[in-house]
Amino acid sequence: MDRYETFRGKYPVFIYKSFRITENEDSIEISYEFSIPELAEFNPSWSFPKPENISVKNDIIFKNLVFSLGMAEAVSYWKAVCSPVFRTECGTLTPEQVQWWKKLYFMGLGEFFYVNGIQADPDNFIDIKSYGKISGNNIERPELSGCLVPIGGGKDSALTLETLTCSGVKCMCYGINKRNSITETVTTAGLPENSLITARRNFDRSLIEYNKKGFLNGHTPFSSVVAFSAEITAYLHGLKYIVLSNESSANESTVIGQNVNHQYSKSFEFEKDFHEYEQKYLKTGIYYFSFLRPLSEFQIAGMFSAHRKYLPVFRSCNLGSKVSPDIWCSECPKCLFVSLILSPFLTDTELENIFGKDLLNDESMTEYFTELIGKSEHKPFECVGSVDEVNLAVSLAIRKRNPEKLPLLFKNYVEQGLYNPENLDEKYNKYCRYFSNENLLPESFRKILLNEMERIF
């Protein structure tokens, strides 16, 4: 019997026991209690800055937001044993909501199941039962206005922020925990530091000790945590739009031929599901969408490269984000992907200045390179672009370089017969004009994005 079935048999129930809201003068503290009976108690928490003259006392919408954030947080702890029964004791879910959460958990844990060799059944992997009731009042709020732009420190959110602010759109920014790249992205955009709202997330690190003991571990749909926590922030600050920076490339499966997507909670499918869930069950009046959804990673790289002031400050490395100050580790597939997708638009010197080394001449990157160009059974389990656009970026970068002085990875690409200079301009122009209809952009934002595309390309 494998670990998955063993743990499910030994720990058949996971309990979402409670959430607690403590309102202070300038912050709102939220704590959660999760339990795996006979094994562990987990107590993650959040702290949100609170504007003046705002109170959430007995606010039922706010309580529902907090409960929902807890559901998004709980998956990280549930996955340690994958209990077949998930019981909530502090809120009620309709049958339709139960199905919504089951879908998020199953699809968002696709990589986790794949890497751990788990054959999970989407219908029976979890039975969510809800008990308890959330009580409160509907509190009258001022009319919503303005945008909340979640900033992760990478090129995508920098491009969104730059484009919107240059178009005169009023933006506040949202970050989870303090990071230099987030703060510097905001100030580089020309916004004052007080335009950044930073929530503090405290992960219960006792889970790490259970992982060391052999309990199940792996990737979770973190962007759903971003979504619900951004809803709380926008609600507190009276902001109308939550403007994400996820692109169409996030829809591609990470495992070739299978529906296993590392970026599921950044996909349009999740964006649409979340948008509908908010309107039907949370009812804040906030509009959640991704500004860059119509675009590919390739387009975003080209547009971002036109704003070179961000090159010294942006960071997209998950490993490096765990270091203070956050850095590019220059050893992971995400670093290599960013180097590749920017390579048609930046010089070798600019690339080397970003990463502190020449990644395209690094032999240790060969395996990641093979995965990124689609010559492996799966792409790297990172937030990276599609196979087609990586190959286009590599081919364009090869064409603009001296064929006698190609970096190692590009030289290998040519020697394998993968480089085909035919129709490159046609493919480039096709990508530059690409605009996916699978998006939720309001018309005013759509016009801003199209104008920026026309200006750069």
C-alpha positions, 0 to 999 in steps of 0.5 A: 500500500502506498503512502497516499492510501496509508495516510488516508486510512490512518487519518480519515478526517481533516477539520477546518475548526475555526477562524478568528478575527481581531480588529485593532486600530490599524490592522485586522488579525486573522487566525485559523485552526486546522486539525488532523486528529491524532496527528497535528494542529495547525494555526496559520495567520494573517495580518491586514492593514486597516484604513481609518474609519473602517470597521468589520465588526459583525460584517457578514461579507467580511466573515465569508471572505475570511472563511474562504481564505481559510479554505484556500489556505487549508489545502497546504495542510490537508495534503500532508495526509490527503484525508478522504473527509474534509470537515468545516466546523465554522461555515456552511457550503452549498453543494455547488460551493463544495463542487467548486472547492473540490475542483480547485483542490483537484486541479490545483494539486495536479502537479502534487498528484503527478510528482507523488505518483498518486492516482486520485479520483476527482469525484472521490479524492475528498468529501467536503462536509460543512457544519456551522453557520456564519452570522452577521449583518450586511454593512453599507460601504461607500461606492467602490473605485480604483484598482488593486494591482497584486505585485509579485516582483516579476516582469508581468506585474511590473508591466501591468502597473507601468501600463495602467499608471501611464494611462492615468489609472488610479492604482493601489498595489498589493503585496504579501509579506515584505520583499525588496522587489515588490517595493522597488517595482512600486517606486520604479513605477513612480508611485509613493511607498504608501500606495503599497498595501502589504499583508503579512502571511504567517505559514505554520512552519510545523508542517515542514517538520511533518514533511521531513518525517515523510508526510506528503508534500508538493505544489499547491494552488497558491494563486488562489490564496493571492486571489482571496487575500486580495479580495479582503484587501480590496474590500477593506480599502474600497477598491473596485478592480483586482487587476492580475497579471496572468497571461494566456500561456498559463493555460498550457499543461505542464505535462505533455499530453496530460491535464497537469498544470503547475499554473492552474490557479493562474489559468483562465479557467480558474480566473473565470471560476473565481470571478463567478464564485465572487459574484455569486457567493461573496458579493463584494461588488469587486471585479476580478480579472487579469489585465495581461490574459489576452497576451502570451509570455513572448509578447509580455517579454517584448513589452516589458523590455521596452521599460528597461528601468525595471531590469535592475529591480524585477525578480521572478525566481521562487528559490531566490525569493526565499533569500533576503534581499530576494535574488536570482538564484541563477540555477533554476529553470525559472531563471533560465526561462526568463533569460530565454524569453528576454533573449530576443529583446535584450543584449547579452550584457543586459542579460548577464547583468540581470542574473549575475552570470551567463546562463546561456553558456551554463552547461548545467542548464542543459536539462532545463533547456531541453524541458523548456523547448519541449524535448522532454515529457514535461516542462519544468514545474515552474511558471514558464511560457509555452513550448512554442514561444520558447522555441520562437524566442530561442530562434529569434535570439540565434538569428540576431547573434553572430553564428560563430559565437553562439552561447552553448545552449543555442549552439546545441540547439542548432547542432540538433537541427532545431533551428529553422530560420524560415518564417521567423518574421511571420511567426514573430508578427503573429505573436505580436498581434496575438490577442486571446478572446478568453479574457474578462477585461472591461472595455476601458482596460482592453483599449489601454492594453491594445494601445500599449501593444500598438505603441511597442510592436 
